[in-house]
Amino acid sequence: MTVREYNKCVDLYSDYVFRFLLKTLNDEEKAKDIVQDSFERLWIKVNTVHFEKARTYLFTTAYHTMIDGFRKEKYHKEFLKQQSLDAIQDDNYNDLNELLHRLIGQLPEDQRSVILLRDYEGYSYKEISEITGLTEAQVKVYIYRGRQFLKERIGKIEVLI
């Protein structure tokens, strides 16, 4: 395609491509940008696209650019939404985590030790009794009392979140 034919394509097809995009997008600025991108791509391929195929090339390019824009927007919106959800969850987690650590610090030493060994470290009741020198029954009682204390202080988890 020659420069003269390219300029003729701009005169002939730019309005058609613009109207097609405007009807689809309902956004004049985006439509203008895509028309410009489409003609830029045509200019880049000016030596390979024949004048007779230029209209088809322009509409195809405009359509694909528009679809790519939709995909990018969708991905961007989902990304931002996920980031905001992560931030909210992190804030809730940090607040709850801080509260839990503070409350565990208020437990009597025996209860605190067995709760940490059981719930944080994952030891069995038998292993905890061997570590602490308490009987398994005492370990179970201390864990129960410690959990009851935490449950009363924290309240319902739904209220915190």
Secondary structure as the mmCIF struct_conf table of DSSP 4:
data_model
#
loop_
_struct_conf.conf_type_id
_struct_conf.id
_struct_conf.beg_label_comp_id
_struct_conf.beg_label_asym_id
_struct_conf.beg_label_seq_id
_struct_conf.end_label_comp_id
_struct_conf.end_label_asym_id
_struct_conf.end_label_seq_id
HELX_RH_AL_P HELX_RH_AL_P1 VAL A 3 LEU A 25
HELX_RH_AL_P HELX_RH_AL_P2 GLU A 28 ILE A 44
TURN_TY1_P TURN_TY1_P1 LYS A 45 THR A 48
BEND BEND1 VAL A 49 VAL A 49
HELX_RH_3T_P HELX_RH_3T_P1 PHE A 51 LYS A 53
HELX_RH_AL_P HELX_RH_AL_P3 ALA A 54 GLN A 106
BEND BEND2 LEU A 107 LEU A 107
HELX_RH_AL_P HELX_RH_AL_P4 GLU A 109 ILE A 115
HELX_RH_PI_P HELX_RH_PI_P1 LEU A 116 TYR A 120
TURN_TY1_P TURN_TY1_P2 GLU A 121 GLU A 121
HELX_RH_AL_P HELX_RH_AL_P5 TYR A 125 THR A 132
HELX_RH_AL_P HELX_RH_AL_P6 GLU A 136 ILE A 154
HELX_RH_AL_P HELX_RH_AL_P7 ILE A 157 LEU A 160
#
